[in-house]
């Protein structure tokens, strides 16, 4: 009978401990939420919560302003207006240092620009073709692949050298 009472007492104490810990966890989780809500209510600036920050930081195609000279570096005798164009380009995080955001599919888009040639004092509308990134995906970084290739090459060379020295003995 005494052993049963001891088990009940232990169980009761464990339950009380569990309830206290649960209450503490609930309070600790509640305080940051109240702080965030207070900031949202009292602040004139926008607060971006984690779920939105996570979604918006992922690898995807975004509109970037790209300089025409960057895409057509050989045309130094021309000035293009506008000087930059809006293009979809891959950007974002892959949440792994070994991965980077690369285009999965691309398309060409033609944009009409004004090409000015100061030497000839001429202006004309031209269509220039630009590459847009339609969809993006996380892939191994190029330098990471090169380093892996170098390591395997070094390993092969070492094995070859060892084989030659072993054969010579």
N, C-alpha and C positions, 0 to 999 in steps of 0.2 A: 504494500500500500504506500509505503514511503517513497519507493522508486517512482511510482506513477505521479505522486505529488511533485517530486523533483523535476520530472519531465514537463509537467504542466507549468511549473514555475519558470523553467528555462524557456519553454515555448512562449510564455507570456512576456518574459523579458526580451526575448528575441523580437517578438512582434512590436513591442513598444520601441525598441531600438530602430527597427525597420520603419515604423511610422515617423519617428523623429528625423531619420535620415531622409525619408521621402519628403517631409515637410521642408527640410532645409534645401533640398534640391529644387523643389517647387519655388521656394522664395528666391533662390539664386537665379533661376531661369526667369522668374517674373520681373526682377529688378531691371535687367538689361532691356526687356521689352517695354517696361514703363519708361525707362530713360529714353529709348528710341521714340516712343510715342510722344513724350514730353518735348523732345527736340523737334519732332515733326509739327507739333501744335504751336510751339513758341518761336520757331525759326522761320525766317523768310527765305532761306536757302533750301534747296532740294536735298533730300537724303535718299540715296539709292541703297535699298536693302539687298542682302546677300543673294536671294534667288535671281533678282534682276541683274545684279553685277555678274553672277556666274553665267547666265544666259548670254549676256551681251559681250562677254570676254572670249567666248568660244571661237574657234577657227571658222571663218565664214567670209563671203565676199562683201566688201563695203565700198561705198563710193569714195574715191580718192581724187584729189586734184593732181594731175600729172603734167609736168612741163613738157611742151611740145619738143623743145630742144633735147630733152632727155631721151625721147623716143626717136627723134630724127637728128642725131648729132652732126651729120654731114652738111646740113643746110645753113652754114654760117653767113652766106650772102643774102639770106632771106630773114625777114622778121614776120612772125605769125601773130595774128590777133584772132581770138584771145591767145595769150601766151601759155595758158594751161587749159586742160580739158578734163571734164569729170569722167572717170573710168572706174569700173568695178575691178577691185584688186583684192587678193586674199590677205587677210589680216586676222590676228587673234592668237589665243593661247591654245596649246595642246595639252597642257598640264603634265608634261613629261619632258625633261631636258633633252632627251634623245630624239624627240619629234619636233617637227616644224610644220607650219601651215603652208601647203602648196596647192596650186590649182589642180582640180580633178578634171574639169572641162573648161574649154575656152572658146571664144568666138571672135571674129573680126567685126569691127564696127567702123563705119566711115563717118567722119565728122567734117562739115564744111567750115573752113577757116579762111580768113583774109590773109593772103601772102603778099607782103610788101618787099619789093626789091629796090633798096635805096639807090644803088649804082645806076639802075635803069629808070628810076623814078616811076616805077609801075606798081599797080595794085591789081590783084585778081583773086577771085574766089576759087579755092581748090578743095578737093576732097582728099583727106588724108586718112589712111587706114590705121587703126589702133587695135591692140589685143586686149580683150576684156576677159576676166576670170568669172565664169558663170557659176561654178561650184568649187568648193575647196575641201581638202581633207588633210589630216595629220599623217605625215610620212617621216621616215628616218631622215635626220639632217644629212646634208651632202658631206660636210666635213667629217661627220661621225662615220659615214660609210667609207670615206677615204682612209680614215685612221684604222678602221677595221681591216681594210684591204692591205694597208701597210703592215699591220701586225701579222696577218696570215703570210704575206710575202717574206717577212723577217723569219717567221717560223719555218718556212720552206727552206730558206737559205741556211738556217742553222742546222736543219736536218740533213741537208745536202752536205754541208761541211763536216758534220759528225760522221756521216756515211763515208766520206772520203778518208777522214783520219782513221776511222775504224778499219776501213779496207786496207789502208797502207800499213797497218801494224801487223 
